[in-house]
């Protein structure tokens, strides 16, 4: 595949995937944990490499963070 075609394909893929910052992911984790959506929280934690201290500082409850301590 030529350089131009590869660049066009990558641009199309990147346009479809919205960009999310680490801070946005942290907010999503806090909301997910407070709503007991553990699966989504685990996805963002593992994808962005968040740790328990960051999540607690962002406003998640201590009990919800302790409940998922096995992924930290």
CHARMM internal coordinates of N, CA and C (Angstrom, degrees):
IC EDIT
DIST 1 N 1 CA 1.4399
DIST 1 CA 1 C 1.5234
ANGL 1 N 1 CA 1 C 107.60
DIST 1 C 2 N 1.3045
ANGL 1 CA 1 C 2 N 115.49
DIHE 1 N 1 CA 1 C 2 N 137.55
DIST 2 N 2 CA 1.4566
ANGL 1 C 2 N 2 CA 120.26
DIHE 1 CA 1 C 2 N 2 CA -179.32
DIST 2 CA 2 C 1.5177
ANGL 2 N 2 CA 2 C 112.46
DIHE 1 C 2 N 2 CA 2 C -73.47
DIST 2 C 3 N 1.3268
ANGL 2 CA 2 C 3 N 114.69
DIHE 2 N 2 CA 2 C 3 N 165.49
DIST 3 N 3 CA 1.4639
ANGL 2 C 3 N 3 CA 119.84
DIHE 2 CA 2 C 3 N 3 CA -178.37
DIST 3 CA 3 C 1.5283
ANGL 3 N 3 CA 3 C 111.95
DIHE 2 C 3 N 3 CA 3 C -62.64
DIST 3 C 4 N 1.3013
ANGL 3 CA 3 C 4 N 116.20
DIHE 3 N 3 CA 3 C 4 N -40.88
DIST 4 N 4 CA 1.4596
ANGL 3 C 4 N 4 CA 120.01
DIHE 3 CA 3 C 4 N 4 CA -177.51
DIST 4 CA 4 C 1.5251
ANGL 4 N 4 CA 4 C 111.58
DIHE 3 C 4 N 4 CA 4 C -65.12
DIST 4 C 5 N 1.3260
ANGL 4 CA 4 C 5 N 115.77
DIHE 4 N 4 CA 4 C 5 N -45.01
DIST 5 N 5 CA 1.4633
ANGL 4 C 5 N 5 CA 119.65
DIHE 4 CA 4 C 5 N 5 CA -179.35
DIST 5 CA 5 C 1.5290
ANGL 5 N 5 CA 5 C 110.69
DIHE 4 C 5 N 5 CA 5 C -64.64
DIST 5 C 6 N 1.3115
ANGL 5 CA 5 C 6 N 116.90
DIHE 5 N 5 CA 5 C 6 N -41.22
DIST 6 N 6 CA 1.4670
ANGL 5 C 6 N 6 CA 120.39
DIHE 5 CA 5 C 6 N 6 CA 178.78
DIST 6 CA 6 C 1.5242
ANGL 6 N 6 CA 6 C 110.54
DIHE 5 C 6 N 6 CA 6 C -63.25
DIST 6 C 7 N 1.3382
ANGL 6 CA 6 C 7 N 116.37
DIHE 6 N 6 CA 6 C 7 N -41.72
DIST 7 N 7 CA 1.4594
ANGL 6 C 7 N 7 CA 120.41
DIHE 6 CA 6 C 7 N 7 CA 179.96
DIST 7 CA 7 C 1.5304
ANGL 7 N 7 CA 7 C 111.02
DIHE 6 C 7 N 7 CA 7 C -64.65
DIST 7 C 8 N 1.3149
ANGL 7 CA 7 C 8 N 117.19
DIHE 7 N 7 CA 7 C 8 N -40.85
DIST 8 N 8 CA 1.4650
ANGL 7 C 8 N 8 CA 121.34
DIHE 7 CA 7 C 8 N 8 CA 178.75
DIST 8 CA 8 C 1.5248
ANGL 8 N 8 CA 8 C 110.88
DIHE 7 C 8 N 8 CA 8 C -64.42
DIST 8 C 9 N 1.3282
ANGL 8 CA 8 C 9 N 116.74
DIHE 8 N 8 CA 8 C 9 N -42.15
DIST 9 N 9 CA 1.4648
ANGL 8 C 9 N 9 CA 119.90
DIHE 8 CA 8 C 9 N 9 CA 178.79
DIST 9 CA 9 C 1.5213
ANGL 9 N 9 CA 9 C 111.35
DIHE 8 C 9 N 9 CA 9 C -64.88
DIST 9 C 10 N 1.3374
ANGL 9 CA 9 C 10 N 117.63
DIHE 9 N 9 CA 9 C 10 N -43.04
DIST 10 N 10 CA 1.4710
ANGL 9 C 10 N 10 CA 120.56
DIHE 9 CA 9 C 10 N 10 CA 178.97
DIST 10 CA 10 C 1.5134
ANGL 10 N 10 CA 10 C 110.43
DIHE 9 C 10 N 10 CA 10 C -63.67
DIST 10 C 11 N 1.3325
ANGL 10 CA 10 C 11 N 117.24
DIHE 10 N 10 CA 10 C 11 N -39.66
DIST 11 N 11 CA 1.4612
ANGL 10 C 11 N 11 CA 120.38
DIHE 10 CA 10 C 11 N 11 CA 179.28
DIST 11 CA 11 C 1.5203
ANGL 11 N 11 CA 11 C 110.60
DIHE 10 C 11 N 11 CA 11 C -63.35
DIST 11 C 12 N 1.3243
ANGL 11 CA 11 C 12 N 117.22
DIHE 11 N 11 CA 11 C 12 N -40.64
DIST 12 N 12 CA 1.4562
ANGL 11 C 12 N 12 CA 120.75
DIHE 11 CA 11 C 12 N 12 CA 177.88
DIST 12 CA 12 C 1.5097
ANGL 12 N 12 CA 12 C 112.51
DIHE 11 C 12 N 12 CA 12 C -63.94
DIST 12 C 13 N 1.3213
ANGL 12 CA 12 C 13 N 116.59
DIHE 12 N 12 CA 12 C 13 N -40.52
DIST 13 N 13 CA 1.4670
ANGL 12 C 13 N 13 CA 120.61
DIHE 12 CA 12 C 13 N 13 CA 178.61
DIST 13 CA 13 C 1.5243
ANGL 13 N 13 CA 13 C 110.11
DIHE 12 C 13 N 13 CA 13 C -65.89
DIST 13 C 14 N 1.3220
ANGL 13 CA 13 C 14 N 116.78
DIHE 13 N 13 CA 13 C 14 N -44.12
DIST 14 N 14 CA 1.4630
ANGL 13 C 14 N 14 CA 120.44
DIHE 13 CA 13 C 14 N 14 CA -178.87
DIST 14 CA 14 C 1.5175
ANGL 14 N 14 CA 14 C 112.13
DIHE 13 C 14 N 14 CA 14 C -67.33
DIST 14 C 15 N 1.3148
ANGL 14 CA 14 C 15 N 117.93
DIHE 14 N 14 CA 14 C 15 N -30.47
DIST 15 N 15 CA 1.4622
ANGL 14 C 15 N 15 CA 120.69
DIHE 14 CA 14 C 15 N 15 CA 177.61
DIST 15 CA 15 C 1.5251
ANGL 15 N 15 CA 15 C 111.65
DIHE 14 C 15 N 15 CA 15 C -70.29
DIST 15 C 16 N 1.3192
ANGL 15 CA 15 C 16 N 117.44
DIHE 15 N 15 CA 15 C 16 N -28.38
DIST 16 N 16 CA 1.4611
ANGL 15 C 16 N 16 CA 121.03
DIHE 15 CA 15 C 16 N 16 CA -178.84
DIST 16 CA 16 C 1.5188
ANGL 16 N 16 CA 16 C 111.93
DIHE 15 C 16 N 16 CA 16 C -79.02
DIST 16 C 17 N 1.3075
ANGL 16 CA 16 C 17 N 117.35
DIHE 16 N 16 CA 16 C 17 N -29.10
DIST 17 N 17 CA 1.4624
ANGL 16 C 17 N 17 CA 121.63
DIHE 16 CA 16 C 17 N 17 CA -177.58
DIST 17 CA 17 C 1.5250
ANGL 17 N 17 CA 17 C 108.47
DIHE 16 C 17 N 17 CA 17 C -94.88
DIST 17 C 18 N 1.3301
ANGL 17 CA 17 C 18 N 117.86
DIHE 17 N 17 CA 17 C 18 N 116.17
DIST 18 N 18 CA 1.4603
ANGL 17 C 18 N 18 CA 118.89
DIHE 17 CA 17 C 18 N 18 CA 179.04
DIST 18 CA 18 C 1.5282
ANGL 18 N 18 CA 18 C 110.78
DIHE 17 C 18 N 18 CA 18 C -69.35
DIST 18 C 19 N 1.2961
ANGL 18 CA 18 C 19 N 115.85
DIHE 18 N 18 CA 18 C 19 N 144.41
DIST 19 N 19 CA 1.4557
ANGL 18 C 19 N 19 CA 119.36
DIHE 18 CA 18 C 19 N 19 CA 179.63
DIST 19 CA 19 C 1.5277
ANGL 19 N 19 CA 19 C 109.33
DIHE 18 C 19 N 19 CA 19 C -80.17
DIST 19 C 20 N 1.3083
ANGL 19 CA 19 C 20 N 115.23
DIHE 19 N 19 CA 19 C 20 N 140.53
DIST 20 N 20 CA 1.4558
ANGL 19 C 20 N 20 CA 120.96
DIHE 19 CA 19 C 20 N 20 CA 179.88
DIST 20 CA 20 C 1.5168
ANGL 20 N 20 CA 20 C 107.65
DIHE 19 C 20 N 20 CA 20 C -133.55
DIST 20 C 21 N 1.3005
ANGL 20 CA 20 C 21 N 115.83
DIHE 20 N 20 CA 20 C 21 N 128.61
DIST 21 N 21 CA 1.4535
ANGL 20 C 21 N 21 CA 120.04
DIHE 20 CA 20 C 21 N 21 CA 178.93
DIST 21 CA 21 C 1.5291
ANGL 21 N 21 CA 21 C 109.82
DIHE 20 C 21 N 21 CA 21 C -84.60
DIST 21 C 22 N 1.3040
ANGL 21 CA 21 C 22 N 114.36
DIHE 21 N 21 CA 21 C 22 N 169.59
DIST 22 N 22 CA 1.4629
ANGL 21 C 22 N 22 CA 119.93
DIHE 21 CA 21 C 22 N 22 CA 179.19
DIST 22 CA 22 C 1.5297
ANGL 22 N 22 CA 22 C 110.92
DIHE 21 C 22 N 22 CA 22 C -64.10
DIST 22 C 23 N 1.3181
ANGL 22 CA 22 C 23 N 116.64
DIHE 22 N 22 CA 22 C 23 N -36.38
DIST 23 N 23 CA 1.4637
ANGL 22 C 23 N 23 CA 120.99
DIHE 22 CA 22 C 23 N 23 CA 179.24
DIST 23 CA 23 C 1.5300
ANGL 23 N 23 CA 23 C 111.09
DIHE 22 C 23 N 23 CA 23 C -66.48
DIST 23 C 24 N 1.3349
ANGL 23 CA 23 C 24 N 116.39
DIHE 23 N 23 CA 23 C 24 N -40.12
DIST 24 N 24 CA 1.4657
ANGL 23 C 24 N 24 CA 120.28
DIHE 23 CA 23 C 24 N 24 CA 176.99
DIST 24 CA 24 C 1.5225
ANGL 24 N 24 CA 24 C 110.71
DIHE 23 C 24 N 24 CA 24 C -63.35
DIST 24 C 25 N 1.3217
ANGL 24 CA 24 C 25 N 115.87
DIHE 24 N 24 CA 24 C 25 N -41.06
DIST 25 N 25 CA 1.4598
ANGL 24 C 25 N 25 CA 120.12
DIHE 24 CA 24 C 25 N 25 CA 179.06
DIST 25 CA 25 C 1.5265
ANGL 25 N 25 CA 25 C 110.64
DIHE 24 C 25 N 25 CA 25 C -64.78
DIST 25 C 26 N 1.3070
ANGL 25 CA 25 C 26 N 116.39
DIHE 25 N 25 CA 25 C 26 N -38.28
DIST 26 N 26 CA 1.4633
ANGL 25 C 26 N 26 CA 120.84
DIHE 25 CA 25 C 26 N 26 CA 178.87
DIST 26 CA 26 C 1.5220
ANGL 26 N 26 CA 26 C 110.95
DIHE 25 C 26 N 26 CA 26 C -63.71
DIST 26 C 27 N 1.3310
ANGL 26 CA 26 C 27 N 116.41
DIHE 26 N 26 CA 26 C 27 N -41.54
DIST 27 N 27 CA 1.4605
ANGL 26 C 27 N 27 CA 120.15
DIHE 26 CA 26 C 27 N 27 CA 177.30
DIST 27 CA 27 C 1.5313
ANGL 27 N 27 CA 27 C 111.10
DIHE 26 C 27 N 27 CA 27 C -64.19
DIST 27 C 28 N 1.3230
ANGL 27 CA 27 C 28 N 116.42
DIHE 27 N 27 CA 27 C 28 N -40.20
DIST 28 N 28 CA 1.4707
ANGL 27 C 28 N 28 CA 120.75
DIHE 27 CA 27 C 28 N 28 CA 178.15
DIST 28 CA 28 C 1.5285
ANGL 28 N 28 CA 28 C 111.42
DIHE 27 C 28 N 28 CA 28 C -63.91
DIST 28 C 29 N 1.3271
ANGL 28 CA 28 C 29 N 116.49
DIHE 28 N 28 CA 28 C 29 N -38.66
DIST 29 N 29 CA 1.4634
ANGL 28 C 29 N 29 CA 120.43
DIHE 28 CA 28 C 29 N 29 CA 178.59
DIST 29 CA 29 C 1.5194
ANGL 29 N 29 CA 29 C 110.65
DIHE 28 C 29 N 29 CA 29 C -64.12
DIST 29 C 30 N 1.3237
ANGL 29 CA 29 C 30 N 116.82
DIHE 29 N 29 CA 29 C 30 N -43.62
DIST 30 N 30 CA 1.4681
ANGL 29 C 30 N 30 CA 120.75
DIHE 29 CA 29 C 30 N 30 CA -179.66
DIST 30 CA 30 C 1.5202
ANGL 30 N 30 CA 30 C 110.01
DIHE 29 C 30 N 30 CA 30 C -62.68
DIST 30 C 31 N 1.3235
ANGL 30 CA 30 C 31 N 117.17
DIHE 30 N 30 CA 30 C 31 N -45.27
DIST 31 N 31 CA 1.4607
ANGL 30 C 31 N 31 CA 120.63
DIHE 30 CA 30 C 31 N 31 CA 179.36
DIST 31 CA 31 C 1.5335
ANGL 31 N 31 CA 31 C 110.35
DIHE 30 C 31 N 31 CA 31 C -63.36
DIST 31 C 32 N 1.3276
ANGL 31 CA 31 C 32 N 116.70
DIHE 31 N 31 CA 31 C 32 N -43.15
DIST 32 N 32 CA 1.4668
ANGL 31 C 32 N 32 CA 120.85
DIHE 31 CA 31 C 32 N 32 CA -179.61
DIST 32 CA 32 C 1.5269
ANGL 32 N 32 CA 32 C 111.43
DIHE 31 C 32 N 32 CA 32 C -63.57
DIST 32 C 33 N 1.3205
ANGL 32 CA 32 C 33 N 116.52
DIHE 32 N 32 CA 32 C 33 N -43.48
DIST 33 N 33 CA 1.4646
ANGL 32 C 33 N 33 CA 119.62
DIHE 32 CA 32 C 33 N 33 CA 180.00
DIST 33 CA 33 C 1.5201
ANGL 33 N 33 CA 33 C 111.51
DIHE 32 C 33 N 33 CA 33 C -66.26
DIST 33 C 34 N 1.3146
ANGL 33 CA 33 C 34 N 116.98
DIHE 33 N 33 CA 33 C 34 N -40.26
DIST 34 N 34 CA 1.4587
ANGL 33 C 34 N 34 CA 119.51
DIHE 33 CA 33 C 34 N 34 CA 179.71
DIST 34 CA 34 C 1.5252
ANGL 34 N 34 CA 34 C 112.00
DIHE 33 C 34 N 34 CA 34 C -69.56
DIST 34 C 35 N 1.3406
ANGL 34 CA 34 C 35 N 117.04
DIHE 34 N 34 CA 34 C 35 N -22.84
DIST 35 N 35 CA 1.4679
ANGL 34 C 35 N 35 CA 121.43
DIHE 34 CA 34 C 35 N 35 CA 176.94
DIST 35 CA 35 C 1.5283
ANGL 35 N 35 CA 35 C 112.41
DIHE 34 C 35 N 35 CA 35 C -98.15
DIST 35 C 36 N 1.3203
ANGL 35 CA 35 C 36 N 117.40
DIHE 35 N 35 CA 35 C 36 N 9.78
DIST 36 N 36 CA 1.4699
ANGL 35 C 36 N 36 CA 124.38
DIHE 35 CA 35 C 36 N 36 CA 179.81
DIST 36 CA 36 C 1.5256
ANGL 36 N 36 CA 36 C 112.94
DIHE 35 C 36 N 36 CA 36 C 59.90
DIST 36 C 37 N 1.3160
ANGL 36 CA 36 C 37 N 118.02
DIHE 36 N 36 CA 36 C 37 N 33.47
DIST 37 N 37 CA 1.4623
ANGL 36 C 37 N 37 CA 122.59
DIHE 36 CA 36 C 37 N 37 CA 173.73
DIST 37 CA 37 C 1.5260
ANGL 37 N 37 CA 37 C 107.78
DIHE 36 C 37 N 37 CA 37 C -98.28
DIST 37 C 38 N 1.3193
ANGL 37 CA 37 C 38 N 115.72
DIHE 37 N 37 CA 37 C 38 N 77.81
DIST 38 N 38 CA 1.4587
ANGL 37 C 38 N 38 CA 122.31
DIHE 37 CA 37 C 38 N 38 CA -172.59
DIST 38 CA 38 C 1.5275
ANGL 38 N 38 CA 38 C 111.73
DIHE 37 C 38 N 38 CA 38 C -66.26
DIST 38 C 39 N 1.3259
ANGL 38 CA 38 C 39 N 118.03
DIHE 38 N 38 CA 38 C 39 N -38.09
DIST 39 N 39 CA 1.4657
ANGL 38 C 39 N 39 CA 121.10
DIHE 38 CA 38 C 39 N 39 CA -176.59
DIST 39 CA 39 C 1.5323
ANGL 39 N 39 CA 39 C 111.30
DIHE 38 C 39 N 39 CA 39 C -60.87
DIST 39 C 40 N 1.3128
ANGL 39 CA 39 C 40 N 117.25
DIHE 39 N 39 CA 39 C 40 N -45.82
DIST 40 N 40 CA 1.4682
ANGL 39 C 40 N 40 CA 120.13
DIHE 39 CA 39 C 40 N 40 CA 179.58
DIST 40 CA 40 C 1.5205
ANGL 40 N 40 CA 40 C 110.54
DIHE 39 C 40 N 40 CA 40 C -67.21
DIST 40 C 41 N 1.3086
ANGL 40 CA 40 C 41 N 117.09
DIHE 40 N 40 CA 40 C 41 N -39.58
DIST 41 N 41 CA 1.4647
ANGL 40 C 41 N 41 CA 120.24
DIHE 40 CA 40 C 41 N 41 CA 179.26
DIST 41 CA 41 C 1.5212
ANGL 41 N 41 CA 41 C 110.49
DIHE 40 C 41 N 41 CA 41 C -62.49
DIST 41 C 42 N 1.3287
ANGL 41 CA 41 C 42 N 117.50
DIHE 41 N 41 CA 41 C 42 N -44.09
DIST 42 N 42 CA 1.4681
ANGL 41 C 42 N 42 CA 120.85
DIHE 41 CA 41 C 42 N 42 CA 179.07
DIST 42 CA 42 C 1.5174
ANGL 42 N 42 CA 42 C 111.27
DIHE 41 C 42 N 42 CA 42 C -62.03
DIST 42 C 43 N 1.3290
ANGL 42 CA 42 C 43 N 117.11
DIHE 42 N 42 CA 42 C 43 N -37.98
DIST 43 N 43 CA 1.4628
ANGL 42 C 43 N 43 CA 120.71
DIHE 42 CA 42 C 43 N 43 CA 178.88
DIST 43 CA 43 C 1.5282
ANGL 43 N 43 CA 43 C 110.53
DIHE 42 C 43 N 43 CA 43 C -59.91
DIST 43 C 44 N 1.3295
ANGL 43 CA 43 C 44 N 116.94
DIHE 43 N 43 CA 43 C 44 N -50.50
DIST 44 N 44 CA 1.4611
ANGL 43 C 44 N 44 CA 120.03
DIHE 43 CA 43 C 44 N 44 CA -177.94
DIST 44 CA 44 C 1.5279
ANGL 44 N 44 CA 44 C 111.43
DIHE 43 C 44 N 44 CA 44 C -68.11
DIST 44 C 45 N 1.3190
ANGL 44 CA 44 C 45 N 117.69
DIHE 44 N 44 CA 44 C 45 N -36.99
DIST 45 N 45 CA 1.4592
ANGL 44 C 45 N 45 CA 120.64
DIHE 44 CA 44 C 45 N 45 CA -179.92
DIST 45 CA 45 C 1.5190
ANGL 45 N 45 CA 45 C 110.44
DIHE 44 C 45 N 45 CA 45 C -63.28
DIST 45 C 46 N 1.3166
ANGL 45 CA 45 C 46 N 116.40
DIHE 45 N 45 CA 45 C 46 N -46.14
DIST 46 N 46 CA 1.4627
ANGL 45 C 46 N 46 CA 118.82
DIHE 45 CA 45 C 46 N 46 CA -178.86
DIST 46 CA 46 C 1.5225
ANGL 46 N 46 CA 46 C 111.99
DIHE 45 C 46 N 46 CA 46 C -72.84
DIST 46 C 47 N 1.3191
ANGL 46 CA 46 C 47 N 118.10
DIHE 46 N 46 CA 46 C 47 N -35.34
DIST 47 N 47 CA 1.4641
ANGL 46 C 47 N 47 CA 121.10
DIHE 46 CA 46 C 47 N 47 CA -178.64
DIST 47 CA 47 C 1.5182
ANGL 47 N 47 CA 47 C 111.78
DIHE 46 C 47 N 47 CA 47 C -68.67
DIST 47 C 48 N 1.3333
ANGL 47 CA 47 C 48 N 118.00
DIHE 47 N 47 CA 47 C 48 N -42.49
DIST 48 N 48 CA 1.4575
ANGL 47 C 48 N 48 CA 121.68
DIHE 47 CA 47 C 48 N 48 CA -177.45
DIST 48 CA 48 C 1.5269
ANGL 48 N 48 CA 48 C 113.21
DIHE 47 C 48 N 48 CA 48 C -96.99
DIST 48 C 49 N 1.3208
ANGL 48 CA 48 C 49 N 118.33
DIHE 48 N 48 CA 48 C 49 N -6.02
DIST 49 N 49 CA 1.4567
ANGL 48 C 49 N 49 CA 120.97
DIHE 48 CA 48 C 49 N 49 CA 178.81
DIST 49 CA 49 C 1.5169
ANGL 49 N 49 CA 49 C 113.23
DIHE 48 C 49 N 49 CA 49 C 67.87
DIST 49 C 50 N 1.3087
ANGL 49 CA 49 C 50 N 116.72
DIHE 49 N 49 CA 49 C 50 N 39.70
DIST 50 N 50 CA 1.4641
ANGL 49 C 50 N 50 CA 121.03
DIHE 49 CA 49 C 50 N 50 CA -179.71
DIST 50 CA 50 C 1.5229
ANGL 50 N 50 CA 50 C 109.82
DIHE 49 C 50 N 50 CA 50 C -75.34
DIST 50 C 51 N 1.3301
ANGL 50 CA 50 C 51 N 115.92
DIHE 50 N 50 CA 50 C 51 N 150.75
DIST 51 N 51 CA 1.4605
ANGL 50 C 51 N 51 CA 118.92
DIHE 50 CA 50 C 51 N 51 CA 176.30
DIST 51 CA 51 C 1.5250
ANGL 51 N 51 CA 51 C 110.25
DIHE 50 C 51 N 51 CA 51 C -114.07
DIST 51 C 52 N 1.3003
ANGL 51 CA 51 C 52 N 115.24
DIHE 51 N 51 CA 51 C 52 N 169.69
DIST 52 N 52 CA 1.4651
ANGL 51 C 52 N 52 CA 121.27
DIHE 51 CA 51 C 52 N 52 CA -173.62
DIST 52 CA 52 C 1.5297
ANGL 52 N 52 CA 52 C 111.69
DIHE 51 C 52 N 52 CA 52 C -62.82
DIST 52 C 53 N 1.3100
ANGL 52 CA 52 C 53 N 117.14
DIHE 52 N 52 CA 52 C 53 N -38.15
DIST 53 N 53 CA 1.4625
ANGL 52 C 53 N 53 CA 120.37
DIHE 52 CA 52 C 53 N 53 CA -177.87
DIST 53 CA 53 C 1.5303
ANGL 53 N 53 CA 53 C 110.91
DIHE 52 C 53 N 53 CA 53 C -63.01
DIST 53 C 54 N 1.3292
ANGL 53 CA 53 C 54 N 116.69
DIHE 53 N 53 CA 53 C 54 N -42.78
DIST 54 N 54 CA 1.4721
ANGL 53 C 54 N 54 CA 119.97
DIHE 53 CA 53 C 54 N 54 CA 179.03
DIST 54 CA 54 C 1.5219
ANGL 54 N 54 CA 54 C 111.08
DIHE 53 C 54 N 54 CA 54 C -62.57
DIST 54 C 55 N 1.3106
ANGL 54 CA 54 C 55 N 116.19
DIHE 54 N 54 CA 54 C 55 N -40.64
DIST 55 N 55 CA 1.4612
ANGL 54 C 55 N 55 CA 120.55
DIHE 54 CA 54 C 55 N 55 CA -177.87
DIST 55 CA 55 C 1.5230
ANGL 55 N 55 CA 55 C 110.94
DIHE 54 C 55 N 55 CA 55 C -68.48
DIST 55 C 56 N 1.3265
ANGL 55 CA 55 C 56 N 116.60
DIHE 55 N 55 CA 55 C 56 N -40.56
DIST 56 N 56 CA 1.4650
ANGL 55 C 56 N 56 CA 119.80
DIHE 55 CA 55 C 56 N 56 CA 177.65
DIST 56 CA 56 C 1.5263
ANGL 56 N 56 CA 56 C 111.34
DIHE 55 C 56 N 56 CA 56 C -65.18
DIST 56 C 57 N 1.3348
ANGL 56 CA 56 C 57 N 117.26
DIHE 56 N 56 CA 56 C 57 N -40.70
DIST 57 N 57 CA 1.4587
ANGL 56 C 57 N 57 CA 120.67
DIHE 56 CA 56 C 57 N 57 CA 178.95
DIST 57 CA 57 C 1.5252
ANGL 57 N 57 CA 57 C 112.16
DIHE 56 C 57 N 57 CA 57 C -66.34
DIST 57 C 58 N 1.3409
ANGL 57 CA 57 C 58 N 116.37
DIHE 57 N 57 CA 57 C 58 N -26.44
DIST 58 N 58 CA 1.4621
ANGL 57 C 58 N 58 CA 120.17
DIHE 57 CA 57 C 58 N 58 CA -179.89
DIST 58 CA 58 C 1.5171
ANGL 58 N 58 CA 58 C 112.43
DIHE 57 C 58 N 58 CA 58 C -79.37
DIST 58 C 59 N 1.3458
ANGL 58 CA 58 C 59 N 117.45
DIHE 58 N 58 CA 58 C 59 N -13.12
DIST 59 N 59 CA 1.4551
ANGL 58 C 59 N 59 CA 119.05
DIHE 58 CA 58 C 59 N 59 CA 173.91
DIST 59 CA 59 C 1.5151
ANGL 59 N 59 CA 59 C 116.13
DIHE 58 C 59 N 59 CA 59 C 120.27
DIST 59 C 60 N 1.3064
ANGL 59 CA 59 C 60 N 118.59
DIHE 59 N 59 CA 59 C 60 N 8.16
DIST 60 N 60 CA 1.4667
ANGL 59 C 60 N 60 CA 119.68
DIHE 59 CA 59 C 60 N 60 CA 177.55
DIST 60 CA 60 C 1.5248
ANGL 60 N 60 CA 60 C 109.54
DIHE 59 C 60 N 60 CA 60 C -74.89
DIST 60 C 61 N 1.3076
ANGL 60 CA 60 C 61 N 116.24
DIHE 60 N 60 CA 60 C 61 N 152.99
DIST 61 N 61 CA 1.4577
ANGL 60 C 61 N 61 CA 119.50
DIHE 60 CA 60 C 61 N 61 CA 179.01
DIST 61 CA 61 C 1.5220
ANGL 61 N 61 CA 61 C 110.33
DIHE 60 C 61 N 61 CA 61 C -74.68
DIST 61 C 62 N 1.3070
ANGL 61 CA 61 C 62 N 116.05
DIHE 61 N 61 CA 61 C 62 N 148.54
DIST 62 N 62 CA 1.4563
ANGL 61 C 62 N 62 CA 121.95
DIHE 61 CA 61 C 62 N 62 CA -177.95
DIST 62 CA 62 C 1.5229
ANGL 62 N 62 CA 62 C 111.15
DIHE 61 C 62 N 62 CA 62 C -61.12
DIST 62 C 63 N 1.3101
ANGL 62 CA 62 C 63 N 116.49
DIHE 62 N 62 CA 62 C 63 N -39.69
DIST 63 N 63 CA 1.4693
ANGL 62 C 63 N 63 CA 120.74
DIHE 62 CA 62 C 63 N 63 CA -178.03
DIST 63 CA 63 C 1.5261
ANGL 63 N 63 CA 63 C 111.87
DIHE 62 C 63 N 63 CA 63 C -63.90
DIST 63 C 64 N 1.3274
ANGL 63 CA 63 C 64 N 117.03
DIHE 63 N 63 CA 63 C 64 N -39.30
DIST 64 N 64 CA 1.4624
ANGL 63 C 64 N 64 CA 119.25
DIHE 63 CA 63 C 64 N 64 CA -179.45
DIST 64 CA 64 C 1.5305
ANGL 64 N 64 CA 64 C 111.43
DIHE 63 C 64 N 64 CA 64 C -69.99
DIST 64 C 65 N 1.3233
ANGL 64 CA 64 C 65 N 117.15
DIHE 64 N 64 CA 64 C 65 N -33.51
DIST 65 N 65 CA 1.4649
ANGL 64 C 65 N 65 CA 120.07
DIHE 64 CA 64 C 65 N 65 CA 178.07
DIST 65 CA 65 C 1.5260
ANGL 65 N 65 CA 65 C 110.21
DIHE 64 C 65 N 65 CA 65 C -71.92
DIST 65 C 66 N 1.3110
ANGL 65 CA 65 C 66 N 117.41
DIHE 65 N 65 CA 65 C 66 N -39.72
DIST 66 N 66 CA 1.4631
ANGL 65 C 66 N 66 CA 120.50
DIHE 65 CA 65 C 66 N 66 CA 178.27
DIST 66 CA 66 C 1.5260
ANGL 66 N 66 CA 66 C 110.71
DIHE 65 C 66 N 66 CA 66 C -66.16
DIST 66 C 67 N 1.3226
ANGL 66 CA 66 C 67 N 116.89
DIHE 66 N 66 CA 66 C 67 N -31.59
DIST 67 N 67 CA 1.4611
ANGL 66 C 67 N 67 CA 120.36
DIHE 66 CA 66 C 67 N 67 CA -179.84
DIST 67 CA 67 C 1.5288
ANGL 67 N 67 CA 67 C 112.25
DIHE 66 C 67 N 67 CA 67 C -65.76
DIST 67 C 68 N 1.3308
ANGL 67 CA 67 C 68 N 118.28
DIHE 67 N 67 CA 67 C 68 N -26.44
DIST 68 N 68 CA 1.4491
ANGL 67 C 68 N 68 CA 120.31
DIHE 67 CA 67 C 68 N 68 CA 179.82
DIST 68 CA 68 C 1.5251
ANGL 68 N 68 CA 68 C 111.85
DIHE 67 C 68 N 68 CA 68 C -111.32
DIST 68 C 69 N 1.3237
ANGL 68 CA 68 C 69 N 117.77
DIHE 68 N 68 CA 68 C 69 N 27.25
DIST 69 N 69 CA 1.4583
ANGL 68 C 69 N 69 CA 121.41
DIHE 68 CA 68 C 69 N 69 CA -175.95
DIST 69 CA 69 C 1.5195
ANGL 69 N 69 CA 69 C 113.32
DIHE 68 C 69 N 69 CA 69 C -62.69
DIST 69 C 70 N 1.3183
ANGL 69 CA 69 C 70 N 118.27
DIHE 69 N 69 CA 69 C 70 N -18.40
DIST 70 N 70 CA 1.4653
ANGL 69 C 70 N 70 CA 119.60
DIHE 69 CA 69 C 70 N 70 CA -177.73
DIST 70 CA 70 C 1.5269
ANGL 70 N 70 CA 70 C 113.17
DIHE 69 C 70 N 70 CA 70 C -70.95
DIST 70 C 71 N 1.3166
ANGL 70 CA 70 C 71 N 120.08
DIHE 70 N 70 CA 70 C 71 N -13.20
DIST 71 N 71 CA 1.4658
ANGL 70 C 71 N 71 CA 120.09
DIHE 70 CA 70 C 71 N 71 CA 179.38
DIST 71 CA 71 C 1.5256
ANGL 71 N 71 CA 71 C 112.39
DIHE 70 C 71 N 71 CA 71 C -98.01
DIST 71 C 72 N 1.3158
ANGL 71 CA 71 C 72 N 118.03
DIHE 71 N 71 CA 71 C 72 N -4.21
DIST 72 N 72 CA 1.4715
ANGL 71 C 72 N 72 CA 120.33
DIHE 71 CA 71 C 72 N 72 CA 179.36
DIST 72 CA 72 C 1.4978
ANGL 72 N 72 CA 72 C 110.96
DIHE 71 C 72 N 72 CA 72 C -87.80
END
COOR INIT
IC SEED 1 N 1 CA 1 C
IC BUILD
